[in-house]
């Protein structure tokens, strides 16, 4: 009997401890009855006091966005707030909701009277995305080129506040041919109060043209001009080493199979092999106006201009020579010994 009582007591103690742990880990969200947003985007911190032992969790929850602030007052119920938080990835099991059962949210604030309102990273990204899309739309309309474009720029707090509000229309003017490089634009933000104009500079990146093969090319095959085509590639995803000019690789050999339609990389090709290891080749030596030649064996593969090792057919003495053509090498007179020059007669 005593053992049973002790067991029950232990279980009860553990249960109380578990509840205590849960209450310390859970964040308490104390909903207010009224809220006055500090920006054009409503956050949980606007409608509730967030209490948590973990400061990082408290800050993250408080900055969670619930949606844009409307032009009129709106009433949110607790269930709506919970659904919005859940859609943003918040685990409701770890949250405890207290306070008011509904929250009256005031209409959008006056931007001109709230220039010091804090800007979230989400607001910056949303304004950046809207402005980039507007610049790209402008360039496509003016250039007639609907290919991939990209723009990079810095934003002022005033422009972020104006551009982040989805209730305001956004458009861009300015820029000039050829539409790439450093461009000067004017951003127009329009609402019922009128039109705001913001000068903005941006670096514009046009569609990148790269070289691809028009059909599969086998390993060792010499690249011809007819094997290549130019294709458009997103400037943000062009691979490092992509060939931009077909003339750079015409006459070179594929070092591996290049599949049909693949963008050619510099590492996919090499200069055509003129001398192969084990070949018996002609070695020329030039000194002054005298030219001598003899037959040697190549110890390495080599393309035109490569420095390779060769050896005499009789004495096997090795020396360096530069590949000068098909099965031909040239000996550097300065690096060759007098004895070697004498043997090349």
Number of C-alpha atoms within 10 A of each C-alpha: 6 7 8 9 9 11 12 12 12 12 11 12 11 12 12 12 12 12 11 11 11 12 15 13 14 18 22 21 22 17 24 18 16 17 20 16 21 20 25 24 22 22 22 22 23 22 25 22 17 22 19 19 12 12 11 10 15 18 14 13 21 19 17 20 19 21 12 17 24 18 12 9 13 13 13 15 13 16 11 13 17 17 13 17 19 12 11 12 9 16 11 14 8 12 19 14 16 14 15 14 13 18 20 16 22 17 16 21 17 11 15 10 8 12 12 12 14 12 14 15 9 14 20 18 13 17 20 21 13 15 24 20 17 17 24 20 15 19 24 16 11 13 12 9 12 12 13 16 24 18 20 14 13 10 15 10 14 13 21 18 21 23 26 24 22 16 16 14 13 21 18 23 16 15 20 15 10 10 19 18 13 16 17 13 18 17 21 18 19 17 13 7 6 7 13 14 15 14 13 17 16 20 16 21 18 22 20 18 18 20 23 24 22 16 15 13 19 15 14 16 17 20 22 15 12 10 16 20 16 17 16 14 19 16 15 13 8 15 14 8 11 17 21 19 12 18 12 10 24 17 16 19 21 22 18 14 14 21 15 13 15 14 23 23 18 13 12 19 23 17 19 19 19 18 26 17 14 13 15 19 19 17 24 20 20 15 12 6 5 7 11 15 17 14 18 22 22 29 19 15 17 25 20 17 15 18 18 19 18 27 18 19 14 8 7 11 11 15 17 18 25 21 26 20 16 16 18 20 30 19 24 16 16 9 11 15 12 10 8 15 16 10 12 16 10
